[in-house]
Amino acid sequence: RTGLDAETLATEGRVVALAAGHPLAARDRVTVADLGVTADTLHGYIEETRSKGHDLAQLLTLVGLGGLTPVLPASVAA
């Protein structure tokens, strides 16, 4: 126990960022399985891809170069 309480204030969907030429980019929906990730490894996948860039701009540059397919909060797609 930490002596702290936690309460969910909001939840947000996720999107995957794909390069325009990526085979999955033409789809309306992409599943976790399409990324070759299981439900058990999804959290690790999200953290690993997020750690590749220092900020959103760098992550999206890596996506554009075809080197990364991060799962991001849906608000970045707005």
PyMOL commands that place a pseudoatom at each C-alpha (Angstrom):
pseudoatom trace, name=CA, resn=ARG, resi=1, chain=A, elem=C, hetatm=0, pos=[0.000, 0.000, 0.000]
pseudoatom trace, name=CA, resn=THR, resi=2, chain=A, elem=C, hetatm=0, pos=[1.181, 3.477, -0.815]
pseudoatom trace, name=CA, resn=GLY, resi=3, chain=A, elem=C, hetatm=0, pos=[-1.179, 5.459, 1.357]
pseudoatom trace, name=CA, resn=LEU, resi=4, chain=A, elem=C, hetatm=0, pos=[-2.499, 7.130, -1.787]
pseudoatom trace, name=CA, resn=ASP, resi=5, chain=A, elem=C, hetatm=0, pos=[-5.936, 6.940, -3.341]
pseudoatom trace, name=CA, resn=ALA, resi=6, chain=A, elem=C, hetatm=0, pos=[-6.480, 6.864, -7.096]
pseudoatom trace, name=CA, resn=GLU, resi=7, chain=A, elem=C, hetatm=0, pos=[-9.586, 7.787, -9.028]
pseudoatom trace, name=CA, resn=THR, resi=8, chain=A, elem=C, hetatm=0, pos=[-10.132, 7.689, -12.785]
pseudoatom trace, name=CA, resn=LEU, resi=9, chain=A, elem=C, hetatm=0, pos=[-11.119, 11.159, -13.973]
pseudoatom trace, name=CA, resn=ALA, resi=10, chain=A, elem=C, hetatm=0, pos=[-11.388, 10.420, -17.675]
pseudoatom trace, name=CA, resn=THR, resi=11, chain=A, elem=C, hetatm=0, pos=[-10.625, 7.763, -20.243]
pseudoatom trace, name=CA, resn=GLU, resi=12, chain=A, elem=C, hetatm=0, pos=[-9.526, 8.238, -23.820]
pseudoatom trace, name=CA, resn=GLY, resi=13, chain=A, elem=C, hetatm=0, pos=[-9.465, 5.970, -26.831]
pseudoatom trace, name=CA, resn=ARG, resi=14, chain=A, elem=C, hetatm=0, pos=[-6.294, 5.092, -28.664]
pseudoatom trace, name=CA, resn=VAL, resi=15, chain=A, elem=C, hetatm=0, pos=[-5.222, 5.413, -32.274]
pseudoatom trace, name=CA, resn=VAL, resi=16, chain=A, elem=C, hetatm=0, pos=[-2.288, 3.938, -34.124]
pseudoatom trace, name=CA, resn=ALA, resi=17, chain=A, elem=C, hetatm=0, pos=[-0.063, 6.246, -36.159]
pseudoatom trace, name=CA, resn=LEU, resi=18, chain=A, elem=C, hetatm=0, pos=[0.922, 4.703, -39.494]
pseudoatom trace, name=CA, resn=ALA, resi=19, chain=A, elem=C, hetatm=0, pos=[3.019, 5.920, -42.405]
pseudoatom trace, name=CA, resn=ALA, resi=20, chain=A, elem=C, hetatm=0, pos=[0.932, 6.584, -45.525]
pseudoatom trace, name=CA, resn=GLY, resi=21, chain=A, elem=C, hetatm=0, pos=[2.538, 3.624, -47.295]
pseudoatom trace, name=CA, resn=HIS, resi=22, chain=A, elem=C, hetatm=0, pos=[2.044, 1.176, -44.428]
pseudoatom trace, name=CA, resn=PRO, resi=23, chain=A, elem=C, hetatm=0, pos=[-0.049, -1.881, -45.427]
pseudoatom trace, name=CA, resn=LEU, resi=24, chain=A, elem=C, hetatm=0, pos=[-2.541, -1.163, -42.622]
pseudoatom trace, name=CA, resn=ALA, resi=25, chain=A, elem=C, hetatm=0, pos=[-2.945, 2.543, -43.467]
pseudoatom trace, name=CA, resn=ALA, resi=26, chain=A, elem=C, hetatm=0, pos=[-5.789, 1.954, -45.942]
pseudoatom trace, name=CA, resn=ARG, resi=27, chain=A, elem=C, hetatm=0, pos=[-7.961, 0.319, -43.277]
pseudoatom trace, name=CA, resn=ASP, resi=28, chain=A, elem=C, hetatm=0, pos=[-10.668, 2.116, -41.334]
pseudoatom trace, name=CA, resn=ARG, resi=29, chain=A, elem=C, hetatm=0, pos=[-9.854, 0.062, -38.237]
pseudoatom trace, name=CA, resn=VAL, resi=30, chain=A, elem=C, hetatm=0, pos=[-6.721, -1.638, -36.985]
pseudoatom trace, name=CA, resn=THR, resi=31, chain=A, elem=C, hetatm=0, pos=[-6.749, -4.209, -34.209]
pseudoatom trace, name=CA, resn=VAL, resi=32, chain=A, elem=C, hetatm=0, pos=[-4.072, -4.973, -31.673]
pseudoatom trace, name=CA, resn=ALA, resi=33, chain=A, elem=C, hetatm=0, pos=[-3.609, -8.335, -33.398]
pseudoatom trace, name=CA, resn=ASP, resi=34, chain=A, elem=C, hetatm=0, pos=[-2.963, -6.524, -36.710]
pseudoatom trace, name=CA, resn=LEU, resi=35, chain=A, elem=C, hetatm=0, pos=[0.060, -4.944, -35.024]
pseudoatom trace, name=CA, resn=GLY, resi=36, chain=A, elem=C, hetatm=0, pos=[1.309, -8.358, -33.940]
pseudoatom trace, name=CA, resn=VAL, resi=37, chain=A, elem=C, hetatm=0, pos=[0.646, -7.502, -30.308]
pseudoatom trace, name=CA, resn=THR, resi=38, chain=A, elem=C, hetatm=0, pos=[-1.389, -9.445, -27.761]
pseudoatom trace, name=CA, resn=ALA, resi=39, chain=A, elem=C, hetatm=0, pos=[-3.527, -8.006, -24.986]
pseudoatom trace, name=CA, resn=ASP, resi=40, chain=A, elem=C, hetatm=0, pos=[-0.876, -9.209, -22.531]
pseudoatom trace, name=CA, resn=THR, resi=41, chain=A, elem=C, hetatm=0, pos=[1.926, -7.284, -24.261]
pseudoatom trace, name=CA, resn=LEU, resi=42, chain=A, elem=C, hetatm=0, pos=[0.011, -4.149, -25.333]
pseudoatom trace, name=CA, resn=HIS, resi=43, chain=A, elem=C, hetatm=0, pos=[1.145, -1.985, -22.412]
pseudoatom trace, name=CA, resn=GLY, resi=44, chain=A, elem=C, hetatm=0, pos=[4.784, -2.868, -23.059]
pseudoatom trace, name=CA, resn=TYR, resi=45, chain=A, elem=C, hetatm=0, pos=[4.349, -2.160, -26.786]
pseudoatom trace, name=CA, resn=ILE, resi=46, chain=A, elem=C, hetatm=0, pos=[2.865, 1.279, -26.066]
pseudoatom trace, name=CA, resn=GLU, resi=47, chain=A, elem=C, hetatm=0, pos=[5.675, 2.165, -23.656]
pseudoatom trace, name=CA, resn=GLU, resi=48, chain=A, elem=C, hetatm=0, pos=[8.396, 0.849, -25.975]
pseudoatom trace, name=CA, resn=THR, resi=49, chain=A, elem=C, hetatm=0, pos=[7.213, 2.814, -29.009]
pseudoatom trace, name=CA, resn=ARG, resi=50, chain=A, elem=C, hetatm=0, pos=[6.598, 5.953, -26.940]
pseudoatom trace, name=CA, resn=SER, resi=51, chain=A, elem=C, hetatm=0, pos=[10.163, 5.823, -25.605]
pseudoatom trace, name=CA, resn=LYS, resi=52, chain=A, elem=C, hetatm=0, pos=[11.577, 6.009, -29.145]
pseudoatom trace, name=CA, resn=GLY, resi=53, chain=A, elem=C, hetatm=0, pos=[10.782, 9.716, -29.426]
pseudoatom trace, name=CA, resn=HIS, resi=54, chain=A, elem=C, hetatm=0, pos=[11.338, 12.646, -27.112]
pseudoatom trace, name=CA, resn=ASP, resi=55, chain=A, elem=C, hetatm=0, pos=[8.066, 14.326, -28.075]
pseudoatom trace, name=CA, resn=LEU, resi=56, chain=A, elem=C, hetatm=0, pos=[5.059, 13.911, -30.366]
pseudoatom trace, name=CA, resn=ALA, resi=57, chain=A, elem=C, hetatm=0, pos=[6.734, 15.688, -33.289]
pseudoatom trace, name=CA, resn=GLN, resi=58, chain=A, elem=C, hetatm=0, pos=[9.691, 13.307, -33.186]
pseudoatom trace, name=CA, resn=LEU, resi=59, chain=A, elem=C, hetatm=0, pos=[7.413, 10.264, -32.888]
pseudoatom trace, name=CA, resn=LEU, resi=60, chain=A, elem=C, hetatm=0, pos=[5.408, 11.366, -35.921]
pseudoatom trace, name=CA, resn=THR, resi=61, chain=A, elem=C, hetatm=0, pos=[8.602, 11.999, -37.893]
pseudoatom trace, name=CA, resn=LEU, resi=62, chain=A, elem=C, hetatm=0, pos=[9.653, 8.413, -37.161]
pseudoatom trace, name=CA, resn=VAL, resi=63, chain=A, elem=C, hetatm=0, pos=[6.201, 7.232, -38.255]
pseudoatom trace, name=CA, resn=GLY, resi=64, chain=A, elem=C, hetatm=0, pos=[6.533, 9.144, -41.535]
pseudoatom trace, name=CA, resn=LEU, resi=65, chain=A, elem=C, hetatm=0, pos=[9.877, 7.495, -42.162]
pseudoatom trace, name=CA, resn=GLY, resi=66, chain=A, elem=C, hetatm=0, pos=[8.193, 4.118, -41.747]
pseudoatom trace, name=CA, resn=GLY, resi=67, chain=A, elem=C, hetatm=0, pos=[10.153, 3.163, -38.670]
pseudoatom trace, name=CA, resn=LEU, resi=68, chain=A, elem=C, hetatm=0, pos=[7.501, 3.209, -36.002]
pseudoatom trace, name=CA, resn=THR, resi=69, chain=A, elem=C, hetatm=0, pos=[3.806, 2.434, -35.429]
pseudoatom trace, name=CA, resn=PRO, resi=70, chain=A, elem=C, hetatm=0, pos=[2.977, 3.877, -32.011]
pseudoatom trace, name=CA, resn=VAL, resi=71, chain=A, elem=C, hetatm=0, pos=[-0.361, 3.585, -30.246]
pseudoatom trace, name=CA, resn=LEU, resi=72, chain=A, elem=C, hetatm=0, pos=[-1.248, 7.102, -29.097]
pseudoatom trace, name=CA, resn=PRO, resi=73, chain=A, elem=C, hetatm=0, pos=[-4.091, 8.883, -27.317]
pseudoatom trace, name=CA, resn=ALA, resi=74, chain=A, elem=C, hetatm=0, pos=[-6.949, 9.641, -29.725]
pseudoatom trace, name=CA, resn=SER, resi=75, chain=A, elem=C, hetatm=0, pos=[-6.632, 13.372, -29.019]
pseudoatom trace, name=CA, resn=VAL, resi=76, chain=A, elem=C, hetatm=0, pos=[-3.449, 13.544, -31.123]
pseudoatom trace, name=CA, resn=ALA, resi=77, chain=A, elem=C, hetatm=0, pos=[-5.522, 12.741, -34.216]
pseudoatom trace, name=CA, resn=ALA, resi=78, chain=A, elem=C, hetatm=0, pos=[-7.693, 15.842, -33.772]
for i in range(1, 78): cmd.bond("trace and resi %d" % i, "trace and resi %d" % (i + 1))
show_as sticks, trace
zoom trace
